[in-house]
Amino acid sequence: MMNGRPVAAWLGVVSRDHARRGVALGIAQIGHGKKAGLARMRAGDGLVYYSPRETQADTASLRAFTAIGRIADDELWQVDEGEFSPWRRRVHYDAGTVDVPINGLQSDLELTRGANWGYSLRRGLVELSDHDAAILVDALTAGR
């Protein structure tokens, strides 16, 4: 609980190169820079990145969880990158996170129980159940 409210956990869907850039900058940017997904998050919420591909342009699939962290505060801001002005927020990422392929966890996650589970990931941001959040924290921080 944080400020009388349960802390949520979120799954952001981005390519691995975008996840790594976010980790390096200490920021989250979801849904091609849109504000709505980031606005749903609160300070203390967990964030896990799932990367279907290495880069946006790749056609080969990666299908791995690639980063984990906590939303640092409740501030959202917009940056000017020329023709692109994405919204961002600060994240404290867990150092030493290892990539974890979804194949090894798929049968354990509530997220992947439905026949068309991948369709829900197209939104770019999915709230995780407590069950799935615990499994992903353990998997992404194993060996430390």
Backbone hydrogen bonds, N-H to C=O, Kabsch-Sander energy under -0.5 kcal/mol:
donor,donor_aa,acceptor,acceptor_aa,energy
2,M,5,R,-3.2
5,R,2,M,-1.5
9,A,128,L,-0.5
10,W,46,G,-2.2
11,L,126,V,-3.1
12,G,10,W,-0.6
12,G,48,V,-2.9
13,V,124,G,-2.3
14,V,12,G,-0.7
14,V,50,Y,-1.7
16,R,53,R,-2.3
17,D,54,E,-2.7
19,A,15,S,-2.3
20,R,16,R,-2.8
21,R,17,D,-1.8
22,G,18,H,-2.4
23,V,19,A,-2.4
24,A,20,R,-2.5
25,L,21,R,-2.1
26,G,22,G,-1.4
27,I,22,G,-2.3
28,A,89,R,-2.4
34,K,30,I,-0.8
34,K,31,G,-1.0
38,L,34,K,-0.5
39,A,35,K,-2.2
40,R,36,A,-0.8
40,R,37,G,-1.0
41,M,37,G,-0.5
41,M,38,L,-1.1
44,G,71,I,-2.9
45,D,42,R,-2.3
46,G,8,A,-2.6
47,L,69,G,-2.6
48,V,10,W,-2.6
49,Y,67,A,-2.5
50,Y,12,G,-2.9
51,S,64,A,-3.5
58,D,55,T,-0.7
62,L,52,P,-3.7
63,R,52,P,-0.8
64,A,51,S,-1.9
65,F,100,V,-3.0
66,T,49,Y,-2.3
67,A,49,Y,-0.9
69,G,47,L,-2.4
70,R,92,H,-1.9
71,I,45,D,-2.9
72,A,90,R,-2.2
73,D,90,R,-0.6
77,W,88,R,-2.1
79,V,86,P,-2.5
81,E,79,V,-0.7
81,E,84,F,-2.9
83,E,81,E,-0.8
87,W,33,G,-2.0
88,R,77,W,-2.9
89,R,28,A,-1.3
91,V,26,G,-2.1
92,H,70,R,-2.9
93,Y,91,V,-0.9
94,D,68,I,-3.0
95,A,93,Y,-0.6
97,T,94,D,-1.0
98,V,140,L,-1.2
100,V,65,F,-2.4
102,I,63,R,-2.5
104,G,101,P,-0.7
105,L,102,I,-1.6
106,Q,102,I,-2.1
108,D,105,L,-2.0
109,L,105,L,-1.4
113,R,110,E,-1.6
117,W,114,G,-1.2
119,Y,116,N,-1.5
120,S,116,N,-0.6
120,S,117,W,-0.9
121,L,117,W,-0.6
121,L,118,G,-0.8
122,R,119,Y,-1.3
123,R,120,S,-1.1
124,G,121,L,-1.8
126,V,11,L,-2.2
128,L,9,A,-3.2
133,A,129,S,-2.6
134,A,130,D,-2.3
135,I,131,H,-1.9
136,L,132,D,-2.6
137,V,133,A,-2.5
138,D,134,A,-2.2
139,A,135,I,-2.4
140,L,136,L,-2.8
141,T,137,V,-1.5
142,A,139,A,-0.6
144,R,141,T,-1.0
